[in-house]
Amino acid sequence: MRARQPPEGRRRRARHSGGSPPAVGSIPHTLRATTPRPTHATAQLSNVLAASVAAAILGVLCLPGAADAYGWPVKPFDKPHPIRGAFDDPRFHLGAESALSAFHFGVDIAAPDGTPVYSVSPGYVRMHSGDVTIRRPATGRAYGYWHVTPVVHTGEHVRLHQLLGFVASGWGHVHFAESVNGRYENPLRLRALTPFYDRTKPTVGGITLISTHGATVDPQAVRGVVGVEAEIFDTPPLAPPAPWQVARLTPALVWWRLSQGGTPVTTWKLSIDFNRGLLPSGAYNGVYAPGTYQNKANRPGHYLFWVLQAIDTATLADGVYTIDIVAADTHYNLGEASLDFAVVN
């Protein structure tokens, strides 16, 4: 979608603080590269991107079959609730955090055990183990409510805001999911779960260059093929209750651009798009870099993204370049950082 590509514009750059990252034999589990300073250019970027963001919002609203907004599945229906897990964030399902990975197909709404859970839409009940799904056959839409002790049964027709069950013991949240014709969509996108107010900006933290062998590359001596990895996260607009108060959310969109001396070498490239659909599980290792892990009680998630999996620096003339990375949430709040690096092939 054209609206998701930031237009060209003058942007102030921050220089890398310098120094060589420690050499390691594999991609580290904590970001070891020197962390770049934020560019502090998002105020200027807001003006540059205003037309693009407006077009993106219009594009979402005009998508065929776009959902009408719906309220929250817990009371009060017309006020936002804390989110402790985002759409497409990393999940692990065999205990070890590298055994079997997948994208999260909904959002986790914090709620104490025993909290009543209500339908956000009328429809027909389909029960699965540990979840309730409300289907609207005429529209192809379905809404899922996981970790719920149900009080409804398969085939039952429910009305809007009818009680479906209660948050099951030990879960402390309801996993809420929306799908259209079997494809999961991001409930936090515009014109979906509402009201949802978000004024927090995503954080683009450490940016690391990675060799084809998985080692950290000194940004002052780059040669051959390298990948670009960045820690990126968003802060929940409402803090979840303890022990999930440190939870982090994933961004919705991530772009990158290469420049030299303030002159763009590439156009803006969209590398991550969580704004709408669930990504296929086969894409996981191309999105999240090793060292990524999800939120847990009293431990924030650590989201390392492959902003660019491979760039052959032999195609670039020797010299100093800058990679700019911009992240946005579903409400198009922007966070950014840059890293200068020297090509010395």
HUTA-V619900 format. One record per helix or strand of 2 or more residues. SS is the DSSP state (2 for helix, 1 for strand). FROM is the first residue (numbers start at 1). LEN is the number of residues. If there is no record, write none. Layout:
<<SS:FROM:LEN> <SS:FROM:LEN>>
//
This chain:
<<2:2:3> <2:42:20> <1:83:3> <1:90:3> <1:101:3> <1:107:4> <1:116:3> <1:123:6> <1:131:6> <1:141:6> <1:148:3> <1:157:2> <1:163:5> <1:173:8> <1:183:3> <1:203:9> <1:225:11> <1:248:2> <1:253:8> <1:263:2> <1:269:5> <2:281:7> <1:304:9> <2:313:3> <1:319:10> <1:334:10>>
//
